Amino acid sequence: MAQKITVDPITRIEGHLRIDAEVEGNTIKKAWSSGQMWRGIEVILKGRDPRDAWLFTQRICGVCTTVHAIASVRAVENALQMEIPLNAQYIRNLVLAIHALHDHIVHFYVLSALDWVDVVSALKADINETTKLAQSLSDWPGNSKERFKAVKDKLKAIVESGQLGPFANAYWGHPAMILPPEVNLMAVSHYLEALDYQRKADSAIAIIGGKNPHIQNLSVGGVTTAINPNNEATLNMERLYWIKQLVSEVRDFIQKVYLIDVIAVGALYKDWLKYGSGVKNYLAVPDMPLDTRGTKFDLPGGTIFNGDLKNARAFKNFNDPYFRENVQESIAHSWYDGSWTKSPFEEDTIPKYTDFKPDGKYSWIKAPRFKGEPMQVGPLAQVLIGYALGHELTKKYVDFALKKISKIAGVNVGVEALHSTPGRHLGRAIRAAILSDLALKHWELLVENIGRGDLEIFNPPTFPKGQQMGFGFHEAPRGTLSHWIVIEDGRIKNYQCVVPSTWNAGPRDGKGKPGPYEAALVGNPVAIPEKPLEVLRTVHSFDPCIACAVHCLDPEGKEFSRVKVL
């Protein structure tokens, strides 16, 4: 007999997400993903100046800030068919790469590691064995006996105090937790170090972006980051080398700690490499443009259908009709007026809440589709597409990771294992390693371009009479993000955001096809239905970001609750 599990809200994510699952014989047979909030930014933007849209859209989230800003200015520039100065492209590329490094570190250590790492178990670890293990995996300086002893002592004091802080409310001792105490201690130590390295990435973004979160240096047509090597008030060589130092330190942590930790967890949980695949259609967009028009990129993008890497098809530029003509959204099971499937250019955003109806409407999230199919987006999608298209850095890190996993697990682990819950974590760590190299490459490109005497950062936009339509995409930390804009006589007529967690967390479409969260949960084991750790593992592997800043309304549309965060 099927048992119903409802996890509401899913914690350790951004926003409010509800997951319902039917469990039979300790296996999930069916699942529903329900976004419990209405974004509404699209409505706010109507009638506004398109040049202001990026300042509003990056307030969609307090975590995914730079990504909406970049997608927004690209959408307006696309509508106006603008070119962007090389310096502006390189500065934007630095911002997006460094933001992603911060985001990926936070996702694994702060938001997901506690699904796999039993923190309390680390108290049983043998410090000598932990040191031996860690040093066999990496030459990271923090993998020392002194460091692990200090962490164990600190953890012991926390547990004995009865106030676990960030480690509270987890499923310690759950039968699905299988890591040896020594691995758990190593992971806790790296968790604490990760807090410092994500801060270094934050600092680098603030230097180049003006502040963080919510950068201030973008503009339709380029950036506002004035460049003058001889002026203390601008982006000069001192600030550039400060950024380089911070990024170099973050790169070392990612390549010697984060990537290695994910490899080790994936290898030790090798049985999980068969769970969580779900939708094997993948979508990613190219990014880190190398020219002024967005026709050459350092990060590849494209599509894969049915998990077949041989049929990968690349997106070629910022105007690619293959992307523009194949993205649609369905509201058949979403709390909006109607049941249509439309291009974002043609959509409206008219909320119409009913109630949670498993066979009807049950989510505020729309259901994006590409060529009529659900698509999984995220770092795994970009890694698989890059691997299929022969991207050099992607192949380097994928081959390295799979070889190391195979050695630790004692079995041959191939690319097909990436279609899984641990595979999404590995895809994200691999992408972080790639971006850590590319961030420094684009730093060099910027410095070299400045050295040639080019200080240009901005091309002024001109808004003609009549209507212009455009879309801007960006491969954000959680996957493909696109903004779609219709401009009429210099004002926004329509604006739609198709965000990564819309692709992944969306409900069923008009044909009944489940979204990636829903599909990935089917077949997952659940040892204890009352403690659905396994549900959290798979959902967290997507790094959910359900849009924040929402008002709670009663059926008549009146606010009934407001929470002040101190």
C-alpha positions in Angstrom: 0.0 0.0 0.0 1.4 3.4 -1.0 2.3 5.9 1.7 2.2 9.6 1.1 5.2 11.8 2.1 4.9 15.6 2.2 8.1 17.6 2.8 7.0 21.2 3.3 9.1 23.3 3.2 12.3 21.7 1.8 15.0 23.4 3.9 18.6 24.3 3.0 17.4 25.9 -0.2 16.5 29.5 -1.3 12.7 30.0 -1.2 9.7 27.8 -0.5 9.4 24.4 -2.1 7.0 21.5 -1.3 7.7 18.0 -2.4 5.0 15.2 -2.2 5.9 11.6 -2.9 4.1 8.3 -3.0 6.2 5.6 -1.4 5.6 1.9 -1.9 7.9 -0.9 -0.7 10.5 1.8 0.4 10.7 3.1 -3.1 9.3 6.4 -4.6 6.7 5.6 -7.3 5.4 9.1 -8.0 6.3 12.7 -7.0 5.1 16.3 -7.2 7.1 19.5 -7.0 5.3 22.5 -5.9 6.7 26.1 -5.7 4.9 27.8 -2.9 5.5 31.4 -3.9 4.7 33.8 -6.7 7.5 35.8 -8.2 5.6 38.8 -9.7 8.7 40.7 -10.9 7.3 40.5 -14.5 4.3 42.5 -13.5 6.3 45.1 -11.7 8.5 45.8 -14.7 5.7 46.6 -17.2 5.9 50.2 -18.4 9.4 50.8 -17.0 12.6 51.9 -18.8 14.3 48.8 -20.1 17.6 50.1 -18.8 16.3 49.8 -15.2 15.1 46.2 -15.5 18.4 44.6 -14.4 18.3 46.5 -11.0 14.8 45.0 -10.4 15.4 41.5 -11.6 18.5 40.9 -9.6 16.3 41.4 -6.5 14.4 38.2 -7.5 16.9 36.5 -5.2 19.4 37.4 -2.5 21.7 34.6 -3.6 21.3 34.5 -7.5 21.9 38.2 -7.8 24.5 38.8 -10.5 22.9 36.2 -12.8 19.6 38.1 -13.3 21.4 41.3 -13.7 23.6 39.9 -16.5 20.7 38.1 -18.3 18.6 41.3 -18.1 21.1 43.6 -19.8 21.8 40.9 -22.4 18.1 40.7 -23.2 17.8 44.5 -23.8 21.1 44.5 -25.8 19.8 41.6 -27.9 16.6 43.5 -28.6 18.6 46.5 -29.8 21.2 44.3 -31.5 24.1 46.0 -29.7 27.8 45.3 -29.5 29.5 45.3 -26.1 33.1 46.6 -25.6 35.6 43.8 -25.0 36.5 45.2 -21.6 32.9 45.1 -20.5 32.6 41.5 -21.7 35.7 40.4 -19.7 34.6 42.3 -16.6 31.1 40.6 -16.8 32.8 37.3 -17.4 34.9 37.8 -14.2 31.8 38.7 -12.2 29.8 35.7 -13.4 32.7 33.2 -13.0 33.6 34.4 -9.4 30.0 34.5 -8.4 29.6 30.9 -9.6 32.7 29.8 -7.6 31.2 31.2 -4.5 27.8 29.7 -5.2 29.1 26.2 -5.9 31.2 26.1 -2.7 28.2 27.2 -0.6 25.9 24.7 -2.3 28.0 21.6 -1.5 29.3 22.4 1.9 26.5 24.5 3.4 23.3 23.3 1.6 24.0 19.6 0.6 26.9 18.0 2.4 24.8 17.3 5.5 22.7 14.9 3.4 25.7 12.7 3.1 28.0 13.6 6.0 27.1 12.4 9.6 28.7 15.3 11.6 28.2 13.6 15.0 29.8 10.4 13.8 33.0 12.4 13.2 33.6 12.4 17.0 34.5 8.7 16.6 37.2 9.4 14.0 40.8 8.3 14.5 42.8 11.5 13.8 45.8 9.6 12.5 43.7 7.7 10.0 41.8 10.9 9.0 45.1 12.6 8.3 46.4 9.6 6.3 43.2 9.4 4.2 43.1 13.2 3.5 46.7 13.4 2.5 46.3 10.4 0.2 43.6 12.3 -1.7 45.2 15.8 -1.9 48.2 17.8 -0.9 46.0 20.5 0.6 47.9 22.2 3.5 44.8 22.0 5.7 45.0 18.2 5.7 47.2 18.1 8.7 47.0 16.2 12.0 46.9 19.4 14.0 44.0 20.8 11.9 41.9 17.7 12.3 42.5 17.5 16.0 41.5 21.1 16.4 38.3 20.5 14.4 37.4 17.4 16.4 37.9 19.3 19.7 35.7 22.1 18.4 33.0 19.7 17.3 33.1 17.9 20.6 32.5 21.2 22.5 29.6 22.1 20.2 27.9 18.7 20.7 28.4 18.7 24.4 26.9 22.2 24.6 23.7 20.8 23.2 23.5 23.7 20.8 24.5 22.3 17.4 24.0 25.5 15.5 24.3 24.9 11.7 24.4 21.1 12.4 21.1 21.0 14.2 17.9 19.3 12.8 19.7 16.7 10.6 19.1 13.0 10.4 22.2 11.9 12.4 22.5 8.1 12.7 20.2 7.6 9.7 20.8 4.1 8.1 21.4 5.8 4.7 24.5 7.6 6.2 27.4 5.2 5.5 30.6 7.3 5.5 33.3 6.2 7.9 33.9 8.6 10.9 37.3 9.6 9.4 35.7 10.8 6.2 33.1 12.6 8.2 35.8 14.4 10.2 37.6 15.4 7.0 34.4 16.7 5.5 33.6 18.8 8.7 37.0 20.3 8.6 36.6 21.2 4.9 33.1 22.6 5.7 34.7 25.1 8.1 37.4 26.1 5.6 34.8 26.5 2.9 33.2 29.3 4.9 36.5 31.3 4.5 36.9 30.6 0.8 33.4 31.5 -0.2 34.1 34.8 1.6 37.2 35.4 -0.5 35.1 35.0 -3.6 32.5 37.4 -2.2 35.3 39.9 -1.6 36.5 39.7 -5.2 33.0 40.3 -6.6 32.6 43.3 -4.4 35.9 44.8 -5.6 34.9 44.6 -9.2 31.1 44.9 -8.9 30.9 47.7 -6.4 29.1 45.7 -3.8 27.8 42.2 -3.1 25.1 40.9 -3.1 23.4 42.9 -5.8 26.3 44.3 -7.9 26.1 47.9 -9.1 28.5 48.0 -12.1 26.2 46.8 -15.0 24.5 48.9 -17.6 22.8 48.2 -20.9 25.6 48.6 -23.3 28.5 47.6 -21.0 29.6 48.2 -17.5 30.1 51.3 -15.3 33.5 50.0 -13.9 35.7 52.9 -15.0 39.2 51.7 -15.9 42.3 53.8 -15.3 45.6 52.1 -14.3 46.8 55.4 -12.8 43.8 56.4 -10.8 43.1 55.2 -7.2 39.3 55.7 -7.6 38.9 53.4 -10.6 39.7 49.8 -11.5 43.5 50.0 -11.5 46.3 47.4 -11.4 46.3 47.3 -7.6 42.6 46.3 -7.5 43.1 43.9 -10.4 46.0 42.1 -8.7 43.9 42.0 -5.5 41.2 40.2 -7.4 43.7 37.8 -9.0 45.1 36.9 -5.6 41.7 36.1 -4.1 40.6 34.1 -7.2 43.9 32.1 -7.1 43.3 31.2 -3.5 39.7 30.1 -4.3 40.9 28.1 -7.2 43.3 26.1 -5.0 40.5 25.3 -2.6 38.2 24.2 -5.4 40.7 22.0 -7.1 42.4 20.5 -4.0 39.4 20.3 -1.7 36.0 20.8 -3.1 36.4 18.6 -6.2 38.3 15.9 -4.3 35.6 15.8 -1.5 32.8 15.4 -4.1 34.8 12.6 -5.8 35.3 10.8 -2.5 31.7 11.1 -1.5 30.5 9.9 -4.9 32.9 6.9 -4.8 31.9 5.9 -1.2 28.2 6.2 -2.1 28.7 4.3 -5.3 25.4 2.6 -4.9 23.7 6.0 -5.3 25.2 6.4 -8.8 22.1 4.5 -10.1 19.6 6.8 -8.4 18.2 10.2 -9.4 18.7 10.4 -13.2 15.1 11.3 -14.1 15.0 13.5 -17.2 18.0 12.8 -19.5 17.3 15.7 -21.8 19.9 18.4 -21.1 20.0 22.1 -21.9 22.9 24.6 -21.3 23.7 27.9 -23.0 27.2 29.2 -24.0 28.8 31.8 -21.9 31.9 33.9 -21.2 31.9 35.6 -24.6 35.2 36.3 -26.2 34.1 39.0 -28.7 31.9 42.0 -28.8 28.8 40.4 -30.5 28.6 37.1 -28.5 29.6 34.7 -31.3 32.6 33.0 -29.6 32.6 31.6 -26.1 34.8 29.9 -23.5 31.9 27.9 -22.1 29.9 25.7 -24.5 26.2 25.3 -24.6 23.6 23.2 -26.5 21.2 20.3 -26.1 21.3 16.6 -25.5 18.2 14.4 -25.8 17.6 11.0 -24.2 21.0 11.0 -22.6 22.7 10.3 -26.0 25.9 12.4 -26.0 26.3 11.7 -29.7 23.3 13.8 -30.6 24.6 17.0 -28.8 23.8 20.1 -30.7 25.5 23.4 -29.9 24.1 26.9 -29.6 26.3 29.2 -31.7 25.6 32.8 -30.6 23.5 35.2 -28.6 21.0 35.3 -31.4 20.7 31.6 -32.1 17.2 30.8 -33.5 17.6 27.2 -32.3 17.2 28.6 -28.7 14.8 31.5 -29.5 12.3 29.4 -31.4 12.1 26.3 -29.2 11.6 27.6 -25.6 8.0 27.6 -24.4 6.3 27.5 -21.0 3.2 25.5 -20.0 0.8 26.6 -17.2 -1.5 23.5 -17.4 -0.6 22.6 -13.8 0.4 26.0 -12.5 -1.6 28.6 -10.6 -2.1 31.0 -13.5 -5.1 31.9 -15.5 -5.5 29.5 -18.5 -3.8 26.3 -19.6 -1.7 27.5 -22.5 1.8 26.7 -23.7 3.5 29.7 -25.2 6.8 31.3 -26.1 8.0 33.7 -23.3 7.5 36.6 -25.8 3.8 35.9 -25.8 3.2 34.9 -22.2 1.3 36.8 -19.6 1.6 36.4 -15.8 -1.9 36.4 -14.3 -2.0 34.6 -11.0 -5.1 32.4 -10.3 -4.6 30.3 -7.1 -6.9 27.3 -6.5 -5.5 24.8 -4.0 -3.0 21.9 -4.2 -4.6 19.5 -6.7 -2.4 16.6 -7.6 -4.3 16.0 -10.9 -4.9 19.7 -11.5 -3.0 22.9 -10.6 -0.5 22.5 -7.8 2.4 25.0 -8.2 3.3 28.6 -8.8 6.2 27.5 -11.0 5.5 27.2 -14.7 6.7 24.3 -16.8 9.4 25.3 -19.4 9.8 23.0 -22.4 12.4 22.9 -25.2 11.0 21.4 -28.4 8.1 20.2 -26.3 10.3 18.3 -23.9 11.3 18.7 -20.3 15.0 19.6 -19.9 17.3 19.2 -17.0 19.5 22.3 -16.6 22.4 22.9 -14.3 26.2 22.3 -14.1 25.7 18.6 -15.1 24.0 19.7 -18.3 26.8 22.0 -19.2 29.5 19.4 -18.3 27.8 16.7 -20.4 27.3 19.0 -23.3 30.8 20.3 -23.1 32.2 16.7 -22.9 30.1 15.7 -25.9 31.2 18.7 -27.9 34.9 18.1 -27.1 35.5 21.1 -24.8 39.1 20.8 -23.7 38.8 21.9 -20.1 35.6 19.9 -19.6 37.2 16.7 -20.9 40.2 17.3 -18.7 38.3 17.5 -15.5 35.7 14.8 -16.3 38.3 12.3 -17.2 40.3 13.2 -14.0 37.2 12.9 -11.8 36.0 9.6 -13.3 39.5 8.0 -13.0 39.8 9.0 -9.4 36.3 7.8 -8.5 37.0 4.5 -10.1 40.1 4.1 -8.1 38.5 4.9 -4.8 35.3 2.9 -5.5 37.2 -0.1 -6.9 34.9 -0.3 -9.9 35.0 1.3 -13.4 32.9 4.4 -13.3 32.1 5.9 -16.7 30.3 9.0 -18.0 26.9 7.3 -17.8 27.2 7.4 -14.0 26.9 11.2 -14.1 23.2 10.7 -14.8 22.5 10.5 -11.1 22.1 12.3 -7.8 25.9 12.2 -7.0 26.5 13.0 -10.7 24.9 16.4 -10.3 27.2 17.2 -7.4 30.2 16.0 -9.5 29.1 18.1 -12.5 28.9 21.2 -10.2 32.4 20.5 -8.8 33.8 20.0 -12.3 32.2 23.2 -13.5 33.7 25.0 -10.5 37.2 23.7 -11.4 36.7 24.8 -15.0 35.5 28.3 -14.0 38.4 28.7 -11.6 40.8 28.3 -14.5 38.7 30.5 -16.8 38.3 33.3 -14.3 42.1 33.7 -14.3 42.2 33.4 -18.0 39.7 36.2 -18.4 41.6 38.3 -15.9 44.6 37.9 -18.2 42.6 38.9 -21.2 41.3 42.0 -19.5 44.8 43.1 -18.3 46.2 42.4 -21.8 43.5 44.5 -23.4 44.0 47.3 -21.0 47.7 47.1 -21.7 47.0 47.7 -25.4 45.5 51.1 -24.4 41.8 50.1 -24.7 39.9 51.6 -21.8 36.4 51.4 -23.4 33.6 50.0 -21.2 30.3 51.3 -22.6 28.3 51.8 -25.8 25.2 53.9 -25.3 21.9 52.3 -26.2 19.3 54.0 -28.5 15.6 53.1 -28.3 13.9 53.6 -31.6 10.1 54.0 -32.0 8.0 50.9 -32.4 8.6 47.4 -31.0 11.7 45.4 -30.4 11.9 41.9 -29.0 15.0 40.3 -27.5 16.2 37.5 -25.2 19.3 37.3 -23.1 20.7 34.1 -21.7 23.3 33.2 -19.1 24.6 29.9 -17.8 24.0 30.6 -14.1 25.2 28.4 -11.2 21.9 26.5 -11.3 21.7 26.3 -15.1 20.2 28.0 -18.1 18.7 31.4 -17.3 17.0 33.5 -19.9 15.1 36.8 -19.8 12.7 37.8 -22.6 11.7 41.3 -23.3 9.2 43.1 -25.6 10.0 46.9 -25.8 7.5 49.4 -27.3 8.4 53.0 -27.8 11.2 52.7 -25.3 9.2 51.1 -22.5 8.8 47.5 -21.3 5.6 46.0 -22.8 6.3 42.4 -21.6 9.0 40.7 -19.6 9.4 37.1 -18.7 12.1 35.3 -16.7 12.7 31.6 -17.4 15.0 30.6 -14.6 17.0 27.4 -13.9 14.7 26.3 -11.0 11.7 26.8 -13.3 13.2 24.3 -15.7 14.0 21.8 -13.0 11.3 22.3 -10.3 8.4 22.9 -12.7 5.3 20.7 -12.6 3.8 18.4 -15.2 3.0 20.0 -18.5 -0.2 19.8 -20.6 0.9 16.3 -21.8 1.4 15.0 -18.3 5.2 14.9 -18.6 6.8 15.4 -15.2 9.5 18.0 -14.5 13.1 17.0 -13.6 12.7 17.1 -9.8 9.5 14.9 -10.1 11.2 12.4 -12.5 14.4 12.2 -10.6 12.7 11.2 -7.4 10.9 8.2 -8.9 12.8 5.0 -8.1 14.7 6.5 -5.2 14.9 4.4 -2.0 13.4 5.7 1.2 14.6 3.7 4.3 12.4 5.6 6.8 9.4 7.4 5.4 9.2 9.5 8.5 12.8 10.7 7.9 13.0 11.1 4.1 16.7 11.9 3.9 16.8 10.3 0.4 14.2 12.8 -0.9 16.4 15.7 0.3 19.5 14.2 -1.3 18.0 14.2 -4.8 16.2 17.5 -4.5 19.2 19.3 -3.0 21.5 17.9 -5.8 19.7 20.3 -8.2 20.5 23.2 -5.9 16.9 24.6 -5.7 16.4 28.3 -5.8 12.7 29.2 -5.6 12.4 32.9 -6.0 12.4 34.8 -2.8 10.7 38.0 -1.4 7.0 37.0 -1.5 4.0 38.4 0.2 1.6 35.9 1.7 -2.0 36.5 0.6 -5.4 35.1 1.5 -7.9 34.1 -1.2 -9.1 37.7 -1.4 -5.6 38.9 -2.0 -5.0 40.5 1.4 -1.8 40.2 3.2 -2.1 38.1 6.4 1.4 37.6 7.5 4.6 39.6 7.3 7.9 38.4 8.8 10.7 40.8 9.7 14.2 39.3 9.4 16.6 40.8 12.0 
